[in-house]
Amino acid sequence: MEHLEQFSESLRTLRIGNNKLKSIEALVAFIAKMKLLQKIDLTDNEVCKEGEYREKVMAAMRKNFHDPEDRIVLDCKDDDGVSCSDNSEDDDEGEEGEFDMDGEFGEDELLEMNNLDPELIKKFQDGTITKEEL
């Protein structure tokens, strides 16, 4: 996930479900660097099975927000456990600050992407090029 750190000042929504992520420590360290991250979907990753997964991830996200009114969402549930629709009108496909890699890459592939040209990553995010073209 290191290649996403270049978006630490702009990433608001991240969907990386079903990507074989395993380390809660690495995930929490990554989230701590994402200053504006409000929504993250990690559904179906191995890390979700770890003890206190939800509490640790929500605490890491909450540290970046100073206003208690800011709503943070993990796996389509807010900090109170209330379900949030993932297709709401305010969550348009491809909106600024959003990166969606749901089930597209394994953890090893994510690490390899760190060596990619940022322009290629942007083209992939925009849908201009496919995963195979990366």
ZIMOTA-V950024 format. One record per pair of residues at least 6 apart in sequence whose C-alpha atoms are under 7 Angstrom apart, sorted by the first residue. I is the first residue (numbers start at 1). GAP is how many residues later the second one is. D is the distance in whole Angstrom. If there is no record, write none. Layout:
{{I/GAP/D} {I/GAP/D}}
//
This chain:
{{1/109/6} {1/110/6} {2/109/7} {2/112/6} {3/110/6} {3/111/4} {8/25/6} {8/26/4} {8/27/6} {9/25/7} {9/26/6} {9/27/6} {10/26/6} {10/87/5} {11/23/7} {11/25/6} {11/26/6} {11/86/4} {11/87/6} {12/24/5} {12/25/4} {12/26/5} {12/27/6} {12/85/5} {12/86/6} {13/24/6} {13/25/6} {13/26/5} {13/27/6} {13/84/6} {13/85/5} {13/86/6} {14/25/6} {14/26/5} {14/27/6} {14/84/6} {14/85/5} {14/86/6} {15/25/6} {15/26/5} {15/27/7} {15/84/6} {15/85/5} {15/86/6} {15/87/5} {16/25/6} {16/26/5} {16/84/6} {16/85/5} {16/86/4} {16/87/7} {17/24/6} {17/25/4} {17/26/5} {17/27/6} {17/28/6} {17/85/5} {17/86/6} {18/25/6} {18/26/5} {18/27/5} {18/84/6} {18/85/4} {19/26/6} {19/84/5} {19/85/7} {19/86/6} {19/87/5} {19/88/6} {20/25/5} {20/26/6} {20/86/5} {20/87/6} {21/24/5} {21/25/6} {21/26/6} {21/86/6} {22/24/5} {22/25/4} {23/24/6} {24/23/6} {28/29/6} {28/32/6} {31/29/6} {31/30/6} {32/28/6} {32/29/7} {35/29/5} {37/24/7} {38/33/7} {38/34/5} {38/35/6} {39/33/6} {39/34/5} {39/35/6} {40/33/6} {40/34/5} {40/35/6} {41/33/6} {41/34/4} {41/35/7} {42/33/6} {43/32/6} {58/21/7} {71/7/7} {72/6/6} {72/7/6} {73/6/7} {76/7/6} {76/8/5} {76/9/6} {76/10/6} {77/6/4} {77/7/5} {78/6/7} {99/26/7} {120/14/7} {123/6/6} {124/6/6}}
//
